[in-house]
Amino acid sequence: MTEVLKADVLASTELFRFDNSYARLPERFFAKLPPTPVAKPRLVRMNAALAGELGIDPGHLASPAGVRVLAGNAIAAGSDPIATAYAGHQFGGFSPQLGDGRAILLGEVIGRDGIRRDIQLKGSGPTPFSRRGDGRAALGPVLREYILSEAFAALGIPTTRSLAAVLTGEAVARETSLPGAVLTRVAQSHIRVGTFQYFAAKGDFEGVKTLADHVIARHYPEARAASNPYRAMLDLVMAKQAALIAQWLLVGFIHGVMNTDNMSIAGETIDYGPCAFMDGFDPGQVYSSIDEGGRYAYGNQPRIAQWNLARLAETLLPLLDDDQDAALGQAQAAIDGFGGMFDKAYTAGFRRKLGLRMDEAGDLALGQGLLTVMAANKADFTLTFRGLCEAAAGPDHESALRGQFADRAAIDAWLASWRQRLAREGSDISVLQAMMRAANPAFIPRNHRVEAALAAALDGDFVPFETLLAVLAKPFQDQPEFADFMSPPRPDEVVRATFCGT
């Protein structure tokens, strides 16, 4: 094996141009170890467009030498593989040590856009943080994350990305024996709220400071100029998360496991486990099979985000001020600011969905009125808002929208109020419709379509997976040849629960 790894290092010299800042932090931040090799790696999917954005040669990445690196069978030149340490609140209960139990951070690259990103293998074998797990991933969850993360990227929502998926030629034991796979994940970083909690729980305040300084340098350099850089960093993280959660709600997305170890300091959506997009609108909707109490239901997500960020603020108290009371005041002020940040981002996004460019005081109430009628009628979230784009052209174009509602009188009353508001815009309807179509996707990763693609892939047929990826790459275009992908599930296709890949 040593000779193979040495040969692959030579062959892969220019595969990634690594510059590994996190691996230069103190050794207690991670465990250094290589991925565990697999039996027969085979490339399932490589994201050529993303590779190009990262300055990586797609052909080299898809070569036998590149696939060995993507599978964990070889170490690319410049890589410094580590498993990072973190803690986290999981469903409200604190675990002081979690960490990368099945992931290895190969290193960091600086893309053509000048942004530094992590290259991580997920499903790459056991680490010191595995907690008796096998460190592996099954094909289904790997492809699920590939589909969802790339769909989010196409929707313009901050997210980790999927660079490649590789079959391992080995089985993993879950409820049944499943084909194993490795996902190559790309993120602005894998630093989480739980990373700060890991050091704070140990009383390692020097570690908290080192981590905060690293986060400021990497993600929030503008905080350096502030009178209190750590408070500025906290406010910036709050703002990014507020905007992110608003975007989730505006497309009907439910993360499913909003634990503090699944909240990125960089403000990206991360860890696509039992997540889902809603069909019929229900603010209390839960899909995750492990969220038995509905903690992470659709409508709870802003409140949970604020709760998670309060846990981040707690870890920063010694950095916010030497005086304990003053530090608490700083933290509380930051936490209290989250609601206003979220409301601003959510209201602005809702205005775009409704075709409103001017700000009026009643706009959010107008949008919430529509949601109330939608909830009472279980109207399809995506089709309702896409239908609204057509309805903007006039009452003769309302049939698709009105068809979502059994209570026609209720939706007609709302439409009358909306048209009165729309008339005050004074803009060409075609301009407003274009804005609305850019805010209301026609295509989302509907749960039944995702499950069908994964089921086919488990049988060796990757055509549905590839077709779904192609459709979701253009979510705001009509794509009449794929009109069936817009449709909600038939009763026998409804997905009522989604599951964690571990």
C-alpha positions as CSV (number, residue, x, y, z in Angstrom):
1,M,0.0,0.0,0.0
2,T,2.9,2.4,0.7
3,E,4.2,2.1,-2.9
4,V,0.7,2.7,-4.3
5,L,0.3,5.8,-2.2
6,K,3.7,7.1,-3.1
7,A,3.0,6.6,-6.8
8,D,-0.4,8.4,-6.5
9,V,1.2,11.4,-4.8
10,L,3.5,11.8,-7.7
11,A,0.6,11.4,-10.2
12,S,-1.6,13.8,-8.4
13,T,0.9,16.6,-7.8
14,E,-1.3,19.3,-9.5
15,L,-4.7,17.7,-8.6
16,F,-5.3,20.2,-5.8
17,R,-3.3,23.3,-5.0
18,F,-3.6,23.1,-1.2
19,D,-3.0,25.9,1.3
20,N,-4.1,24.3,4.6
21,S,-4.6,27.0,7.2
22,Y,-6.7,24.9,9.6
23,A,-4.1,22.2,9.8
24,R,-1.6,24.9,11.0
25,L,-3.7,25.5,14.1
26,P,-2.7,23.8,17.4
27,E,-2.9,20.0,17.3
28,R,-5.8,19.9,19.9
29,F,-8.0,21.2,17.1
30,F,-8.0,18.0,15.2
31,A,-6.6,14.5,14.8
32,K,-4.2,13.8,12.0
33,L,-4.8,10.7,10.1
34,P,-5.4,9.5,6.5
35,P,-8.6,8.2,5.0
36,T,-9.1,4.5,5.2
37,P,-8.7,2.9,1.7
38,V,-11.6,1.1,0.0
39,A,-11.8,-2.1,-2.0
40,K,-12.8,-1.0,-5.6
41,P,-13.4,2.7,-6.0
42,R,-15.5,3.7,-9.0
43,L,-16.5,7.2,-9.9
44,V,-20.3,7.7,-10.0
45,R,-20.4,11.5,-10.5
46,M,-17.9,14.3,-10.8
47,N,-19.0,18.0,-10.8
48,A,-16.9,19.3,-13.7
49,A,-18.3,22.9,-13.4
50,L,-17.4,23.1,-9.7
51,A,-14.0,21.6,-10.3
52,G,-13.4,24.4,-12.9
53,E,-14.5,27.0,-10.4
54,L,-11.9,25.6,-7.9
55,G,-9.1,25.7,-10.5
56,I,-9.0,21.9,-10.7
57,D,-8.6,20.0,-14.0
58,P,-11.8,17.9,-14.3
59,G,-10.1,15.4,-16.5
60,H,-7.3,14.9,-14.0
61,L,-9.8,14.6,-11.2
62,A,-11.8,11.9,-13.1
63,S,-8.6,9.9,-14.0
64,P,-7.7,6.7,-12.1
65,A,-5.2,8.6,-10.0
66,G,-7.8,11.3,-9.2
67,V,-10.5,8.7,-8.3
68,R,-8.1,7.0,-5.9
69,V,-7.7,10.4,-4.1
70,L,-11.5,10.9,-4.1
71,A,-12.0,7.5,-2.6
72,G,-9.3,7.9,0.1
73,N,-7.0,5.3,-1.4
74,A,-4.3,7.9,-2.1
75,I,-3.1,11.2,-0.6
76,A,-2.7,14.1,-3.1
77,A,0.5,16.1,-2.9
78,G,0.0,19.0,-0.4
79,S,-2.8,17.3,1.5
80,D,-2.6,17.3,5.3
81,P,-5.5,15.0,6.2
82,I,-7.3,15.8,9.5
83,A,-10.5,15.0,11.4
84,T,-11.7,18.1,13.2
85,A,-12.9,18.3,16.8
86,Y,-16.2,19.8,17.8
87,A,-19.0,19.4,20.3
88,G,-22.7,20.3,20.0
89,H,-26.2,20.4,21.3
90,Q,-28.2,17.7,19.6
91,F,-32.0,18.1,20.0
92,G,-31.2,20.3,23.0
93,G,-28.9,17.9,24.8
94,F,-25.2,18.8,25.0
95,S,-22.5,16.4,23.8
96,P,-19.0,17.7,24.8
97,Q,-17.2,15.7,22.1
98,L,-18.5,14.8,18.7
99,G,-16.1,15.7,15.9
100,D,-15.6,14.3,12.4
101,G,-16.6,10.7,12.9
102,R,-16.7,9.7,9.3
103,A,-15.0,12.6,7.5
104,I,-11.5,13.6,6.7
105,L,-10.5,17.2,5.7
106,L,-8.0,16.8,2.9
107,G,-7.0,20.4,2.8
108,E,-8.0,23.9,1.5
109,V,-7.9,25.4,-2.0
110,I,-8.4,28.9,-3.2
111,G,-10.7,29.0,-6.1
112,R,-10.7,31.2,-9.2
113,D,-12.9,33.7,-7.3
114,G,-10.3,34.1,-4.5
115,I,-12.4,32.3,-1.9
116,R,-10.8,29.6,0.3
117,R,-12.7,26.4,0.5
118,D,-12.3,23.0,2.3
119,I,-12.1,19.8,0.4
120,Q,-13.5,17.0,2.6
121,L,-14.1,13.3,2.1
122,K,-17.3,12.1,3.8
123,G,-17.6,8.4,4.5
124,S,-13.8,8.0,4.5
125,G,-13.5,5.6,7.4
126,P,-13.2,5.7,11.2
127,T,-11.5,8.5,13.2
128,P,-10.9,9.1,16.9
129,F,-14.3,10.8,16.9
130,S,-16.3,7.9,15.4
131,R,-17.9,6.9,18.8
132,R,-18.0,3.2,17.8
133,G,-19.3,4.0,14.3
134,D,-17.9,2.5,11.1
135,G,-16.9,5.8,9.6
136,R,-18.5,4.9,6.3
137,A,-21.4,6.3,4.3
138,A,-24.0,4.5,2.2
139,L,-24.6,5.3,-1.5
140,G,-28.2,6.7,-0.8
141,P,-27.3,9.4,1.6
142,V,-24.2,10.4,-0.4
143,L,-26.4,10.9,-3.6
144,R,-29.0,12.6,-1.5
145,E,-26.6,15.2,-0.3
146,Y,-25.2,15.6,-3.8
147,I,-28.8,16.3,-5.2
148,L,-29.8,18.6,-2.4
149,S,-26.6,20.6,-2.1
150,E,-26.4,21.2,-5.8
151,A,-30.1,22.1,-6.0
152,F,-29.4,24.7,-3.3
153,A,-26.5,26.1,-5.2
154,A,-28.7,26.5,-8.3
155,L,-31.4,28.2,-6.2
156,G,-28.7,30.7,-5.1
157,I,-28.8,29.7,-1.4
158,P,-25.5,29.5,0.4
159,T,-24.5,25.9,0.7
160,T,-21.7,23.3,0.9
161,R,-21.2,21.8,-2.6
162,S,-20.6,18.3,-3.9
163,L,-17.5,17.7,-6.0
164,A,-17.7,14.0,-6.5
165,A,-19.4,10.7,-5.5
166,V,-17.4,7.5,-5.5
167,L,-18.6,3.9,-5.0
168,T,-16.3,2.0,-2.6
169,G,-16.9,-1.6,-3.8
170,E,-17.7,-2.4,-0.1
171,A,-21.0,-2.8,1.7
172,V,-22.0,-0.9,4.8
173,A,-24.3,-2.3,7.5
174,R,-27.3,-0.2,8.4
175,E,-30.8,-1.6,8.7
176,T,-29.7,-3.7,5.8
177,S,-26.5,-4.2,3.8
178,L,-26.0,-1.2,1.4
179,P,-23.4,-0.2,-1.1
180,G,-20.8,2.1,0.3
181,A,-19.8,5.4,-1.1
182,V,-17.6,8.5,-0.4
183,L,-18.8,12.1,-1.0
184,T,-16.2,14.8,-1.7
185,R,-17.7,17.9,-0.1
186,V,-16.6,21.5,-0.6
187,A,-17.3,24.2,2.0
188,Q,-16.1,27.7,2.8
189,S,-15.1,25.9,6.0
190,H,-16.4,23.2,8.3
191,I,-16.2,25.3,11.4
192,R,-19.4,25.1,13.3
193,V,-21.0,26.6,16.4
194,G,-20.1,23.3,18.0
195,T,-16.5,23.9,17.2
196,F,-16.5,26.9,19.6
197,Q,-18.5,24.8,22.1
198,Y,-15.8,22.1,22.1
199,F,-13.2,24.4,23.5
200,A,-15.5,26.4,25.8
201,A,-16.7,23.1,27.4
202,K,-13.1,22.2,28.2
203,G,-12.5,25.6,29.7
204,D,-9.9,26.2,26.9
205,F,-10.5,29.9,26.4
206,E,-7.2,30.2,24.6
207,G,-8.5,27.7,22.1
208,V,-11.7,29.8,21.8
209,K,-9.7,32.9,21.1
210,T,-7.4,31.1,18.6
211,L,-10.5,29.8,16.8
212,A,-12.2,33.2,16.8
213,D,-9.1,34.8,15.4
214,H,-8.9,32.2,12.7
215,V,-12.6,32.7,11.8
216,I,-12.1,36.5,11.6
217,A,-9.1,36.1,9.4
218,R,-10.8,33.6,7.1
219,H,-14.4,34.6,7.0
220,Y,-14.9,38.1,8.5
221,P,-11.8,40.2,8.0
222,E,-13.9,43.3,8.2
223,A,-14.4,42.6,11.9
224,R,-10.7,43.4,12.5
225,A,-11.4,47.2,12.2
226,A,-14.2,47.1,14.8
227,S,-13.6,48.4,18.3
228,N,-14.6,44.9,19.5
229,P,-13.7,42.4,16.8
230,Y,-15.3,39.5,18.5
231,R,-18.6,41.2,19.0
232,A,-18.4,42.3,15.3
233,M,-17.7,38.6,14.3
234,L,-20.7,37.5,16.3
235,D,-23.0,40.1,14.7
236,L,-21.7,39.1,11.2
237,V,-22.4,35.4,11.9
238,M,-25.9,36.3,13.2
239,A,-26.6,38.3,10.0
240,K,-25.5,35.5,7.7
241,Q,-27.5,32.9,9.5
242,A,-30.6,35.1,9.7
243,A,-30.4,35.6,5.9
244,L,-29.8,31.9,5.4
245,I,-32.8,30.7,7.5
246,A,-35.0,33.3,5.7
247,Q,-34.0,31.8,2.4
248,W,-34.9,28.3,3.7
249,L,-38.4,29.4,4.6
250,L,-38.9,31.2,1.4
251,V,-38.5,28.0,-0.6
252,G,-40.3,25.7,1.8
253,F,-37.2,23.9,3.1
254,I,-36.9,22.0,6.4
255,H,-33.3,21.1,7.5
256,G,-34.4,18.5,10.0
257,V,-31.4,18.4,12.3
258,M,-30.6,22.0,13.3
259,N,-28.1,20.9,16.0
260,T,-25.4,23.4,16.9
261,D,-22.8,21.1,15.3
262,N,-24.8,21.5,12.0
263,M,-24.7,25.3,12.0
264,S,-21.8,26.7,9.9
265,I,-19.9,29.7,11.1
266,A,-19.6,30.6,7.4
267,G,-23.3,30.9,7.0
268,E,-23.7,27.9,4.6
269,T,-26.3,25.2,4.6
270,I,-24.5,22.1,5.8
271,D,-25.1,18.4,6.6
272,Y,-28.1,17.4,4.4
273,G,-29.4,14.5,6.4
274,P,-33.2,14.0,6.8
275,C,-34.0,17.4,5.2
276,A,-36.9,17.9,2.8
277,F,-38.9,20.4,0.8
278,M,-42.5,20.7,1.6
279,D,-45.3,19.8,-0.8
280,G,-48.5,21.0,0.9
281,F,-47.9,23.9,3.1
282,D,-47.9,23.3,6.9
283,P,-45.9,25.5,9.3
284,G,-45.6,22.6,11.7
285,Q,-44.3,20.1,9.0
286,V,-41.7,17.7,10.1
287,Y,-40.1,15.0,8.0
288,S,-37.1,13.8,10.0
289,S,-37.8,10.4,11.6
290,I,-35.6,11.4,14.6
291,D,-37.4,14.7,15.3
292,E,-40.2,13.1,17.3
293,G,-41.1,16.3,19.2
294,G,-41.0,18.6,16.2
295,R,-38.2,20.7,17.6
296,Y,-37.0,21.4,14.1
297,A,-40.3,21.8,12.3
298,Y,-40.5,24.3,9.4
299,G,-41.9,27.2,11.4
300,N,-39.5,26.7,14.3
301,Q,-36.3,27.1,12.3
302,P,-35.8,30.9,13.0
303,R,-36.3,30.4,16.7
304,I,-33.9,27.4,16.8
305,A,-31.3,29.3,14.8
306,Q,-31.4,32.1,17.4
307,W,-31.1,29.5,20.2
308,N,-28.1,28.0,18.5
309,L,-26.5,31.4,18.1
310,A,-27.1,32.1,21.7
311,R,-24.9,29.1,22.4
312,L,-22.2,30.6,20.2
313,A,-22.4,33.9,22.1
314,E,-21.9,32.0,25.4
315,T,-18.6,30.6,24.2
316,L,-17.4,34.1,23.3
317,L,-18.2,35.8,26.7
318,P,-14.5,36.0,27.9
319,L,-13.6,37.7,24.6
320,L,-16.5,40.2,24.6
321,D,-15.4,42.0,27.7
322,D,-13.3,41.4,30.8
323,D,-16.2,42.4,33.0
324,Q,-18.7,39.6,33.2
325,D,-21.8,41.7,33.3
326,A,-20.6,43.8,30.4
327,A,-19.9,40.6,28.4
328,L,-23.4,39.3,29.1
329,G,-24.8,42.6,28.0
330,Q,-22.9,42.4,24.7
331,A,-23.9,38.8,24.1
332,Q,-27.6,39.5,24.9
333,A,-27.6,42.5,22.6
334,A,-26.3,40.4,19.8
335,I,-28.8,37.7,20.4
336,D,-31.7,40.2,20.6
337,G,-30.6,41.5,17.2
338,F,-31.2,38.2,15.4
339,G,-35.0,38.7,15.2
340,G,-34.7,42.0,13.4
341,M,-32.1,40.7,11.0
342,F,-34.3,37.7,10.1
343,D,-37.4,39.8,9.7
344,K,-35.6,42.2,7.4
345,A,-34.3,39.3,5.2
346,Y,-37.5,37.4,5.2
347,T,-39.7,40.4,4.4
348,A,-37.4,41.5,1.5
349,G,-37.5,38.0,0.1
350,F,-41.3,37.7,0.5
351,R,-41.7,41.0,-1.4
352,R,-39.8,39.6,-4.3
353,K,-42.0,36.5,-4.3
354,L,-45.1,38.7,-4.4
355,G,-43.8,41.0,-7.1
356,L,-43.3,44.0,-4.8
357,R,-40.4,46.4,-5.3
358,M,-41.5,49.3,-3.0
359,D,-41.6,48.9,0.7
360,E,-45.0,49.3,2.4
361,A,-45.8,48.6,6.1
362,G,-48.4,45.9,5.4
363,D,-46.4,43.8,2.9
364,L,-45.4,41.1,5.4
365,A,-48.9,40.8,6.7
366,L,-50.1,40.4,3.1
367,G,-47.6,37.6,2.6
368,Q,-48.6,36.0,5.9
369,G,-52.2,36.2,4.9
370,L,-51.4,34.1,1.8
371,L,-49.6,31.5,4.0
372,T,-52.7,31.3,6.3
373,V,-54.9,30.5,3.4
374,M,-52.4,28.0,2.0
375,A,-52.1,26.2,5.3
376,A,-55.9,25.9,5.6
377,N,-56.0,24.4,2.1
378,K,-52.8,22.4,2.2
379,A,-51.9,24.2,-1.0
380,D,-48.6,23.1,-2.6
381,F,-46.0,25.6,-1.5
382,T,-44.0,25.7,-4.8
383,L,-46.9,25.5,-7.2
384,T,-48.8,28.2,-5.3
385,F,-46.0,30.8,-5.7
386,R,-45.1,29.7,-9.2
387,G,-48.8,30.1,-10.1
388,L,-48.7,33.6,-8.6
389,C,-46.2,34.6,-11.2
390,E,-48.7,33.8,-13.9
391,A,-51.6,35.4,-12.0
392,A,-49.8,38.7,-12.0
393,A,-50.7,39.0,-15.6
394,G,-54.4,39.4,-14.6
395,P,-57.5,37.5,-13.4
396,D,-57.6,35.5,-16.7
397,H,-54.3,33.8,-15.6
398,E,-55.3,32.6,-12.2
399,S,-56.5,29.1,-13.0
400,A,-53.3,27.3,-12.0
401,L,-53.1,29.2,-8.7
402,R,-56.8,28.9,-7.8
403,G,-56.6,25.1,-8.5
404,Q,-54.5,24.7,-5.4
405,F,-57.3,25.9,-3.1
406,A,-60.5,24.1,-2.2
407,D,-61.8,27.3,-0.5
408,R,-61.9,29.5,-3.6
409,A,-63.6,32.4,-1.7
410,A,-60.6,32.7,0.6
411,I,-58.0,32.8,-2.1
412,D,-60.1,35.1,-4.2
413,A,-60.3,37.6,-1.3
414,W,-56.6,37.4,-0.8
415,L,-56.0,37.9,-4.6
416,A,-58.1,41.0,-4.5
417,S,-55.9,42.5,-1.7
418,W,-52.8,41.5,-3.6
419,R,-54.0,43.1,-6.8
420,Q,-54.7,46.4,-5.0
421,R,-51.2,46.3,-3.6
422,L,-49.7,45.4,-7.0
423,A,-51.4,48.3,-8.7
424,R,-49.5,50.7,-6.4
425,E,-46.2,49.4,-7.8
426,G,-46.6,51.4,-11.0
427,S,-44.2,49.1,-12.8
428,D,-44.7,47.1,-16.0
429,I,-46.2,43.7,-15.2
430,S,-43.7,41.9,-17.3
431,V,-40.9,43.4,-15.2
432,L,-42.6,42.3,-12.0
433,Q,-43.3,38.8,-13.4
434,A,-39.6,38.4,-14.3
435,M,-38.7,39.4,-10.7
436,M,-41.2,36.9,-9.3
437,R,-40.0,34.0,-11.6
438,A,-36.5,34.6,-10.3
439,A,-37.7,34.3,-6.7
440,N,-40.2,31.5,-7.1
441,P,-38.7,28.3,-8.5
442,A,-40.6,26.0,-10.7
443,F,-38.5,23.0,-9.7
444,I,-37.4,21.8,-6.3
445,P,-36.0,18.4,-5.2
446,R,-39.4,16.9,-4.4
447,N,-39.1,14.1,-1.9
448,H,-40.7,11.4,-4.1
449,R,-38.4,12.3,-7.0
450,V,-35.3,12.2,-4.8
451,E,-36.4,8.8,-3.3
452,A,-37.1,7.4,-6.8
453,A,-33.7,8.5,-8.1
454,L,-31.9,6.9,-5.0
455,A,-33.9,3.7,-5.3
456,A,-32.9,3.4,-9.0
457,A,-29.3,4.1,-8.2
458,L,-29.2,1.4,-5.6
459,D,-30.3,-1.0,-8.4
460,G,-27.4,0.3,-10.6
461,D,-29.5,2.7,-12.7
462,F,-28.1,6.3,-12.4
463,V,-30.2,7.8,-15.2
464,P,-32.9,9.1,-12.9
465,F,-30.2,10.6,-10.7
466,E,-28.6,12.4,-13.6
467,T,-31.9,13.5,-15.0
468,L,-33.0,15.0,-11.7
469,L,-29.7,16.8,-11.4
470,A,-30.1,18.3,-14.8
471,V,-33.6,19.5,-14.1
472,L,-32.7,21.0,-10.7
473,A,-29.7,22.9,-12.3
474,K,-32.3,25.3,-13.9
475,P,-34.9,25.7,-11.1
476,F,-36.3,29.0,-12.4
477,Q,-36.8,28.0,-16.0
478,D,-40.1,26.5,-17.2
479,Q,-38.5,23.4,-18.9
480,P,-41.8,22.1,-20.4
481,E,-40.2,18.8,-21.4
482,F,-39.8,18.1,-17.7
483,A,-43.2,19.4,-16.5
484,D,-43.8,16.2,-14.6
485,F,-41.0,17.1,-12.2
486,M,-43.1,20.1,-11.1
487,S,-46.0,17.9,-9.9
488,P,-46.6,17.0,-6.3
489,P,-46.6,13.3,-5.4
490,R,-49.6,11.0,-6.0
491,P,-51.0,9.6,-2.7
492,D,-49.0,6.5,-3.2
493,E,-45.8,8.5,-3.7
494,V,-46.0,10.7,-0.6
495,V,-42.8,10.7,1.5
496,R,-43.9,11.0,5.1
497,A,-40.5,10.6,6.8
498,T,-36.9,11.1,5.9
499,F,-33.9,9.5,7.6
500,C,-30.4,10.3,8.8
501,G,-27.6,8.7,6.8
502,T,-25.8,7.5,9.8
